[in-house]
Every structure is written in structure tokens, then in C-alpha cells.
Amino acid sequence: MSEGYVSKEEKKIPIDDPTGKWSDLTLLPEWGEKFYDVYTVKKYGKWVMLKSLKKEYADDKKYQEMLEKEFETRYNLSHPNIVMVNDFELVPGAGMSIITDDVYGYSLRRLIDEKRLTPKIIHRLETQLLDAMEYIQENHIVHEPITPENIIFTEYNENLKLINVGYDQLSSLSEQDTQKDIESYGTVLMEVLDHLPAKLPKLRNVADKCISPAQPFHAITDIQLAIEKRSSSQIYVFICIFITIMAALLIWMTLSMK
């Protein structure tokens, strides 16, 4: 199994597959959810991850449909910072499962607990996490709050990957859906900042505003602009100046050709 998933709590599950397709099924409690278990397993000798219903929900049609709907939603997502979904299969010992790429790395929760946060991880939270969240919102995906448990950093280059993000796709998102995402980002960022030796007051102000009910951000782009130390008005002024210069240049070219 990938080194990043080694855990005192992991549990090897006996698997009976005479075809030899599946082997080394291992439960990962760290990634589990209310209704789901998460595993790593070898498929034809290659590590993948599984997400399947917990045993108490496995025979309930309502939850079976919920798992299948999540697969359909996540299968259509394609973003470098979201774990790729590959298939929906019956796996011995786990049942019907969403099959995803394996992620060689560590959860943000584990990195916080082990005091292994780095400047690169902070930068990934400022950029890659927001990019992934913006993509999710553009595709009108509603989901459970993003937490340190479902943010993974790859083992070698510390790239960020979201796992278990897509649950349902709507025709549009409500303001409440958007605000939930912003609040969850602020909550994650605040916890990270609380475990850093440096204070980073500007980033803490961003986290505060994400959580604040009085003057919250209204869109992911607002957070990105705040982190980049720019404002919407500054960009608007820049665009106006650019248009003015281009218009003046066009007039000058037109006159010079007469």
C-alpha cells in the first residue's frame, strides 16, 4: 500500500476473488464518512481507492441510488486538484464501489496533527484549493463541507488533491450553497493558521472574512483577489485604462493611414 496511507487504524479485509483481479483490500477509517467506507485495493496489481457503502446501508436502495448518483456526478469532473473517478464496480469484500485513482500522500488533518505544515502547503491552500472550489461551483456541484480530512497533499511535490467532493449536480447553485463553500474554506484556513508559528495577519483577515456573517466574501474570486492583495475596483480601473489606451491606439492608427 502507498506509504502515505500507513496508519495505526488501517484494517486489512479478507478478500475472496478467484479471478485474481482484486487483492490487498484495506480499510482507511481516516477517510470514511457517515454512510461510506474508503479503502485502498490492488486492481490487477495496481493500487486504486474505493468508496463504498457501510455494511448497515449496503442493502438499502435509497443509499445505493445515492452512491450511484455520486459516481455519475464525480465521473464528469476533470480537474488537476480533484481525485479522478475511473469506474463503478462490484468489489469482493466491499460491494459496489466508486473506483478512483490512488493518492500517494497525506491528509491535511494528519499534517496539522503531526506539525508538518510547510510554506508550500499554505501556498497550495491559497491557490490550488481555491481553483478546485471554483471549478466545483462552476459545475454547480453541491457537497459536504470541505475539511482537513478530505484535502490530500501528494507525497513528493505536495500538490493538493480533493477527495470525496461531488455528491449532486444542480442546474445552478443558491447563494447559500456558495456561502457554505466559502465558510468551509475559512474554517480550514483558520485551523491551519492556528497551528503555524508565524501569525500571517493578512491571511487570517481573509479567513475571518470567509467566516464572518457581517461582511462575508460573496464568491471564490473575491477570496482569490483578497489573497492576491488586489480588489475588484483595482481590476475594473485597470480594464478601463486598457480599453482607453487601445481605443486611442486604434484612432491613431486610423488617422495615420489617411
matplotlib code that plots the C-alpha trace (Angstrom):
import matplotlib.pyplot as plt

x = [0.0, 1.2, 3.3, 1.1, -1.8, 0.1, -1.9, -2.3, -6.1, -5.9, -7.5, -6.8, -10.0, -10.0, -10.9, -12.1, -11.5, -10.5, -10.1, -7.1, -8.4, -8.7, -6.2, -5.0, -8.2, -7.5, -10.0, -8.9, -11.0, -9.3, -11.1, -14.5, -17.8, -21.2, -22.5, -19.4, -16.1, -13.0, -10.4, -7.2, -7.0, -5.0, -6.8, -4.8, -1.8, -2.2, -3.3, -6.6, -9.0, -12.6, -15.6, -18.5, -21.5, -21.0, -22.4, -25.5, -26.5, -25.3, -28.7, -30.8, -32.0, -32.0, -28.3, -27.5, -29.0, -27.2, -23.8, -24.6, -25.6, -22.4, -20.5, -22.3, -21.6, -17.9, -17.2, -17.9, -15.4, -11.9, -9.6, -5.9, -6.7, -9.6, -9.0, -10.1, -13.0, -12.5, -15.3, -18.2, -17.7, -18.6, -15.6, -15.4, -15.4, -16.5, -19.6, -20.5, -17.8, -16.7, -13.2, -10.7, -7.0, -4.9, -3.4, 0.2, 0.2, -1.1, -4.3, -4.2, -5.6, -2.5, -0.1, -1.7, -1.7, 2.0, 3.0, 4.3, 2.8, 5.1, 5.1, 4.3, 1.2, 0.0, 0.5, -1.4, -4.3, -4.2, -4.2, -5.0, -7.7, -9.5, -9.1, -10.7, -13.5, -14.1, -14.3, -16.8, -19.0, -18.8, -20.1, -22.9, -21.8, -23.2, -21.3, -20.5, -18.2, -14.5, -12.4, -8.8, -9.8, -10.6, -7.7, -4.7, -1.2, 0.8, 3.9, 6.6, 5.6, 2.9, 0.2, -3.3, -6.0, -9.6, -11.3, -15.0, -16.1, -19.0, -22.4, -25.0, -25.1, -27.8, -28.8, -27.5, -26.2, -28.0, -26.3, -26.5, -24.6, -21.9, -21.6, -21.2, -18.2, -16.7, -17.3, -15.7, -12.6, -12.4, -12.7, -10.0, -7.7, -8.3, -7.4, -4.2, -3.2, -3.9, -1.2, 1.5, 4.3, 4.0, 1.0, 0.3, -2.3, -3.3, -4.2, -6.0, -8.1, -9.1, -10.1, -12.1, -14.0, -14.8, -16.5, -17.9, -21.7, -21.5, -19.2, -18.5, -17.0, -19.6, -17.6, -14.4, -13.0, -13.3, -11.1, -8.6, -8.4, -8.0, -5.2, -3.5, -3.8, -6.0, -9.6, -12.3, -12.2, -8.5, -9.1, -12.0, -9.8, -7.1, -9.6, -10.9, -7.3, -6.5, -9.7, -8.9, -5.3, -6.5, -9.2, -6.6, -4.2, -6.9, -7.8, -4.2, -3.7, -6.8, -5.7, -2.2, -3.5, -5.4]
y = [0.0, 3.6, 4.9, 7.9, 5.7, 3.8, 4.2, 2.5, 2.3, 0.8, -2.7, -5.4, -7.0, -10.7, -10.8, -13.9, -13.3, -16.4, -14.3, -12.5, -9.1, -7.7, -8.1, -6.4, -4.7, -2.3, -0.1, 3.5, 4.9, 8.3, 8.9, 7.4, 9.3, 8.9, 6.5, 5.4, 3.4, 4.2, 1.5, 1.0, -2.1, -3.6, -4.0, -6.2, -5.4, -1.6, 0.4, 2.3, 3.7, 2.6, 4.3, 2.0, 2.0, 0.9, -2.5, -1.2, 0.8, -1.5, -3.2, 0.0, 1.1, 4.7, 4.7, 2.5, 5.2, 7.9, 6.2, 5.7, 9.3, 10.4, 8.3, 9.9, 13.4, 12.8, 10.9, 14.1, 16.1, 16.7, 19.0, 18.5, 19.2, 16.7, 13.0, 11.3, 8.9, 5.9, 3.3, 1.9, -1.8, -4.7, -5.4, -8.5, -7.6, -4.0, -4.3, -1.8, 0.9, 4.1, 3.5, 6.4, 7.0, 6.2, 9.2, 8.9, 11.4, 12.7, 14.4, 18.0, 16.7, 14.4, 17.2, 19.5, 16.9, 16.0, 19.6, 19.2, 22.3, 24.0, 27.2, 25.3, 23.7, 27.2, 28.4, 25.3, 26.3, 29.8, 28.7, 25.1, 24.6, 27.8, 26.7, 23.4, 25.0, 27.5, 24.6, 22.8, 25.8, 26.5, 22.9, 23.5, 20.7, 20.6, 18.6, 18.1, 20.8, 20.6, 19.7, 18.9, 15.2, 15.3, 17.5, 15.4, 16.6, 14.3, 12.8, 14.2, 17.6, 18.5, 19.1, 19.4, 16.8, 16.9, 13.5, 12.8, 16.2, 15.6, 14.5, 16.1, 18.4, 21.1, 23.5, 26.3, 26.9, 29.0, 31.8, 29.6, 26.8, 29.3, 30.7, 27.2, 26.7, 30.0, 29.3, 25.8, 27.4, 30.0, 27.3, 25.1, 28.1, 29.3, 25.9, 25.8, 29.3, 28.4, 25.7, 27.9, 29.6, 32.6, 34.9, 35.8, 38.5, 39.3, 35.6, 35.5, 38.5, 36.6, 33.6, 35.8, 37.4, 34.0, 33.0, 36.5, 36.7, 40.5, 41.2, 37.9, 37.2, 36.5, 34.4, 32.4, 35.0, 37.6, 35.4, 35.0, 38.7, 39.4, 36.9, 38.4, 41.8, 43.2, 44.4, 44.2, 48.0, 48.0, 45.4, 47.5, 50.6, 48.6, 47.3, 50.8, 52.2, 49.3, 49.9, 53.6, 53.0, 50.5, 52.9, 55.7, 53.5, 52.4, 56.1, 57.0, 54.1, 55.0, 58.7, 57.8, 55.6, 58.5]
z = [0.0, -0.6, 2.2, 2.7, 3.9, 6.6, 9.7, 13.1, 12.4, 8.9, 8.7, 6.2, 4.9, 3.7, 0.1, -1.9, -5.6, -7.6, -10.7, -9.1, -10.2, -6.7, -3.8, -0.6, 0.3, 3.2, 5.1, 5.7, 8.6, 8.3, 5.0, 5.9, 6.0, 7.7, 5.1, 3.3, 3.9, 1.9, 1.0, -1.0, -3.0, -5.8, -9.2, -11.5, -9.2, -9.3, -6.3, -6.5, -4.0, -3.4, -1.8, -0.9, 1.4, 5.0, 5.7, 7.5, 4.4, 1.7, 1.1, 1.3, -2.2, -1.2, -0.3, -3.3, -5.6, -3.6, -4.3, -7.9, -8.3, -6.7, -9.2, -12.1, -10.7, -10.0, -13.2, -15.2, -13.1, -14.5, -12.6, -11.6, -7.9, -7.7, -7.4, -10.7, -10.7, -13.0, -12.6, -10.7, -9.9, -7.6, -5.5, -3.3, 0.4, -0.3, -2.6, -5.3, -5.2, -6.8, -8.1, -8.1, -8.6, -5.6, -3.9, -2.6, 0.2, 3.5, 4.6, 5.8, 9.1, 9.5, 8.6, 11.1, 13.9, 13.1, 12.9, 9.3, 7.7, 5.2, 3.2, 0.1, 1.7, 2.7, -0.9, -2.2, 0.1, -1.3, -4.9, -5.7, -3.2, -4.4, -8.0, -7.3, -5.3, -8.1, -10.6, -8.4, -8.2, -11.9, -12.4, -9.9, -7.5, -4.0, -1.4, 2.2, 3.7, 2.7, 5.7, 6.5, 6.2, 2.5, 1.5, 0.4, -0.3, -2.6, -1.1, -3.3, -4.7, -2.1, -4.8, -3.4, -4.2, -3.0, -2.4, -1.9, -3.2, -5.7, -4.5, -6.7, -9.7, -9.9, -12.7, -10.5, -7.0, -4.5, -2.6, 0.5, -1.3, -2.3, 1.2, 2.7, 0.5, 1.5, 5.2, 4.9, 3.2, 6.0, 8.7, 7.1, 6.7, 10.3, 11.7, 9.7, 10.8, 14.4, 14.1, 12.5, 14.4, 12.2, 12.6, 8.9, 9.8, 6.2, 5.6, 8.9, 7.9, 4.8, 6.9, 9.3, 6.4, 5.0, 8.3, 9.2, 8.8, 8.8, 5.8, 4.1, 0.7, -1.9, -4.4, -4.6, -6.9, -4.1, -1.9, -4.7, -5.2, -1.5, -1.3, -4.3, -2.5, -5.2, -5.3, -7.8, -8.2, -9.0, -11.7, -13.0, -13.2, -15.0, -17.6, -18.2, -18.7, -21.0, -23.1, -23.3, -24.4, -27.1, -28.3, -28.5, -30.4, -32.8, -33.5, -34.1, -36.5, -38.4, -38.7, -39.7, -42.6, -44.2]

ax = plt.figure().add_subplot(projection="3d")
ax.plot(x, y, z, "-o")
ax.set_aspect("equal")
plt.show()
